[in-house]
């Protein structure tokens, strides 16, 4: 059975509250809706993760709450402070630490790290998908990678980008 890596940028956050530190910005209405829709997508495509590795930032936690609303069972979550502001290599280290005994991992994080990691995992993937990521990895977008029958494939550069899903694909309201 193939292992899967799901990379999700947190949903759209609010900039309207003055005085908040960046890590405490909440989701706005559109972000909350997007997270529920992506949660539905993950559940309907049988992509439920065995573990979630997430930034502890409020917008990442609220994104995860929206996803989890749509899932039949709760999924174990590991909050990794390093994910907030992480580089691609730091994200990869967080993922590597969680691979034992799991088939599917979801990472909820931030740009530019999520985008950089996605592009580094399969830079020669399908032009249409890689082109979308290169152009923009929007909030609440989901990159889905197949990592072969072992997580060692992830580290060996044998990861395949299967899909890139953006909230706008689901006709979200403004």
N, C-alpha and C positions, 0 to 999 in steps of 0.2 A: 504494500500500500504506500502511495506517495505521501511524503510530508509536504505540508503547505505552510507558507509564510504570508500573512496578511499585514500589509503596512497601511495604516490609516492616519491621515493628518486629522487633528482635532477639528471639530465643527466650528462654524462661524461664531466668533465671540463679539461681545459688546465693547465698544469704546466710549460709551456714553456716560459712564460713571467716573467722575473725577476723583483723584486721590487714591485709586487702587494701584497696588504694585502689579506689574505685568502678570505674575503667576496667579493672581487672584481675580482676573477678568472672567466673568461668567459668559455663558453662551447667550446669544440673542435668540429671538423667536425663530428665525430662519435656521439657526444652528441646531436648536432643539428638534425641529421638524426633520432636518437632514439626518440627524443621528438616528432617529427612529426609523426612517426610510432605509438607511444603510443597514441597520439592525435587521429589518425585514429581509433585505436582500441576502445578507449573510445566512439567515435561518433558512430561507427558501432554497438557497443553492447548496445546502448541506455543508456549509463552511464554518460551522460553530467551532470555535477554538477550544483546545484543551486547557489553555492558559492564556491570559492576557498580561502583557508587560506594558505598563503605562507610565507616562509622566504623571507626577503628582499635582501638576497645575490644575486649578479649578476647571478650566475649559476642557481639559482632557478627561477629568473625572466626570464632568457633566455629559460629555460625549459618550463615555462608557455607560453611564446610567441610561441614556437614550437607547443605546444598542441593546443593553441587557433587558430593557422593558419588553423587547420583542422576542427574546429567547426563552425557550421552554424551561430551561434550568439555569441556575447561576453558574458562572464560570469562575474558577480561581483567578485572582488578580494579584500581580506583584507590582507595587508602585516603586519605580526606580528613579530617584532624584536626578541621576545623571542624564536621563532622557530629556529633561528640560535643558535645551541648548546643546544637545549631543551632536557630535559629528557622526558620519556614516560608520566609521570604525568603532566608535563608542557604542552605537546602537547594535552593531554586529556582536560586540562582546556581551551586551545585555541579553541578546537572543541566544547566543551560545550557552550562556549560563542556565537557560531554561529548557533545553532540548531533551533532557533525559526523560524517556517514557512518554513523550507527547508526539502527536501526529500533526497538529495544527497550532500555530502560535499567531496571535494577533498583537501587533505593537501599535499603541496609540501615542503619537508624538507630534513633533513640531517641524516646521521648515526652518532652515534649509536641510537639516539632517535627514528627514524622511525622504525627501526628494533625492538627495545625494545617494542615499543607500539604495533606493529603488533603481536609479540609473546605473549604479555600479554592479548590481546583481545580474542584470542581463542587458548590457549596453547594445548588444546586437539582436535584441528581440524583435518582435513584429514592429515594422516601421510605424504603423498606425498607432500602436500603443506607446512605444518609446517616444514618438513624436508628441503625443499628448502630455506625457510626463515632462519632457524637455521644455515644452511651451509653458506649462504651468501645472503644479500639483496643488489644486485648490483645496480649500477647507473641506473636510469630510470626504475627500476622495480616497478610494481604496485601491491599492495595487495588490494583485493576487499572484503569488509565485508558487510554482511546483518545484520542489527541491529534490526530487528523485525518491529513492527508497530509504535514504539515510540523510541525516542532517549534515554529514560530512560533505555532501554535494554542495550545500550552501557555501561552505568555506572553500571548496575546490573550484568555484566559479561555474558550476554546472546547473545553475538555477534558471528556470524558464518563466518568463513573464506570461501569464495566461490571460489576464484581463486587467483593465483599469477602468474603474467605475466612478463616475462623478455624480454628485447630487443633481446637477442640472439634467441628467438623463431621465429623471423622474418627474419633470415638470413641477418643481417646487415653486410655490408662490414667493413673491418678493418680500 
